[in-house]
Amino acid sequence: MSNLENSMDLIEASRVEGADLRKAFGQFPTGVAIVSTRTSEGEDLGMTMSSFSSLSLTPPLVLFSIGQYANSLAKWQAADVYAINILSDDQHLLSERFALALSDKWAGVAFDRGHADVPILQETAACFVCKPFAQHESGDHMLFIAEIIHVAVNHEATPLIFCQGRYGEIQPRSKT
Ligand SMILES: Cc1cc2nc3c(=O)[nH]c(=O)nc-3n(C[C@H](O)[C@H](O)[C@H](O)COP(=O)(O)O)c2cc1C
């Protein structure tokens, strides 16, 4: 049973269930990225991620994390390039597709190729092509820090939002 009540009373983290902690995390809206790579065996990988964040300007660094449970974790750890495809607000179906354990997530998906043949999704809000910078084991996730080598931004696009376990869109606050 939940002991994280609907109040701002602080509860000791060790007494909070995972599902409740996840709900608290969900109060922080994020964008949605599909991180992609092409392995040295020539396999294209892609995974939906909300754990993406900017980290540093000099050098230009970003971060994301992958669950230790992920089938493909070892392949991500060995990758020497990643593309971080920031989804635009009409790309939630791509987000759902790349969150499934499908054998061929890329079938029928429109993409180009970048540095080291990494797959780059079309019509996204932005894209960062990166090389590995550091990896840290962090609880039940592996933290990846990546250095940006190429960047593209689509100024016409607005980003897809993920918050409280649901997709949403930005609604700019009116000025009044
Ligand atoms: C909106 C959203 C955000 C997600 N964020 C992450 C994340 O940051 N890290 C992660 O490991 N999994 C995340 N997942 C789950 C992975 O996308 C999913 O486990 C993975 O793609 C399964 O594919 P695989 O079997 O090829 O590993 C997220 C899923 C969704 C729907």
The ligand as an SDF file (V2000), in Angstrom:
LIG
                    3D

 31 33  0  0  0  0  0  0  0  0999 V2000
    8.6490    7.6620  -22.3890 C   0  0  0  0  0  0  0  0  0  0  0  0
    9.6270    6.5500  -22.0720 C   0  0  0  0  0  0  0  0  0  0  0  0
   10.8600    6.8360  -21.5190 C   0  0  0  0  0  0  0  0  0  0  0  0
   11.7900    5.8340  -21.2320 C   0  0  0  0  0  0  0  0  0  0  0  0
   13.0020    6.1630  -20.7030 N   0  0  0  0  0  0  0  0  0  0  0  0
   13.9180    5.1970  -20.4710 C   0  0  0  0  0  0  0  0  0  0  0  0
   15.2110    5.5410  -19.9890 C   0  0  0  0  0  0  0  0  0  0  0  0
   15.5420    6.7140  -19.7770 O   0  0  0  0  0  0  0  0  0  0  0  0
   16.0980    4.5230  -19.7640 N   0  0  0  0  0  0  0  0  0  0  0  0
   15.7620    3.2170  -19.9920 C   0  0  0  0  0  0  0  0  0  0  0  0
   16.6050    2.3310  -19.7690 O   0  0  0  0  0  0  0  0  0  0  0  0
   14.5470    2.8630  -20.4560 N   0  0  0  0  0  0  0  0  0  0  0  0
   13.6210    3.8220  -20.7180 C   0  0  0  0  0  0  0  0  0  0  0  0
   12.4050    3.4870  -21.2190 N   0  0  0  0  0  0  0  0  0  0  0  0
   12.1200    2.0700  -21.5140 C   0  0  0  0  0  0  0  0  0  0  0  0
   12.8500    1.6160  -22.7780 C   0  0  0  0  0  0  0  0  0  0  0  0
   12.5050    2.4150  -23.9060 O   0  0  0  0  0  0  0  0  0  0  0  0
   12.5180    0.1360  -23.1260 C   0  0  0  0  0  0  0  0  0  0  0  0
   12.7420   -0.6570  -21.9860 O   0  0  0  0  0  0  0  0  0  0  0  0
   13.4080   -0.3830  -24.2180 C   0  0  0  0  0  0  0  0  0  0  0  0
   13.3280    0.3790  -25.3800 O   0  0  0  0  0  0  0  0  0  0  0  0
   13.0690   -1.8060  -24.5430 C   0  0  0  0  0  0  0  0  0  0  0  0
   13.8150   -2.1610  -25.6860 O   0  0  0  0  0  0  0  0  0  0  0  0
   14.9730   -3.2660  -25.6740 P   0  0  0  0  0  0  0  0  0  0  0  0
   14.2710   -4.5660  -25.3670 O   0  0  0  0  0  0  0  0  0  0  0  0
   15.5140   -3.2160  -27.0650 O   0  0  0  0  0  0  0  0  0  0  0  0
   15.9830   -2.9090  -24.6440 O   0  0  0  0  0  0  0  0  0  0  0  0
   11.4620    4.4750  -21.5040 C   0  0  0  0  0  0  0  0  0  0  0  0
   10.2100    4.1710  -22.0740 C   0  0  0  0  0  0  0  0  0  0  0  0
    9.3030    5.1920  -22.3520 C   0  0  0  0  0  0  0  0  0  0  0  0
    7.9660    4.8420  -22.9810 C   0  0  0  0  0  0  0  0  0  0  0  0
  1  2  1  0
  2  3  1  0
  2 30  2  0
  3  4  2  0
  4  5  1  0
  4 28  1  0
  5  6  2  0
  6  7  1  0
  6 13  1  0
  7  8  2  0
  7  9  1  0
  9 10  1  0
 10 11  2  0
 10 12  1  0
 12 13  2  0
 13 14  1  0
 14 15  1  0
 14 28  1  0
 15 16  1  0
 16 17  1  0
 16 18  1  0
 18 19  1  0
 18 20  1  0
 20 21  1  0
 20 22  1  0
 22 23  1  0
 23 24  1  0
 24 25  2  0
 24 26  1  0
 24 27  1  0
 28 29  2  0
 29 30  1  0
 30 31  1  0
M  END
$$$$
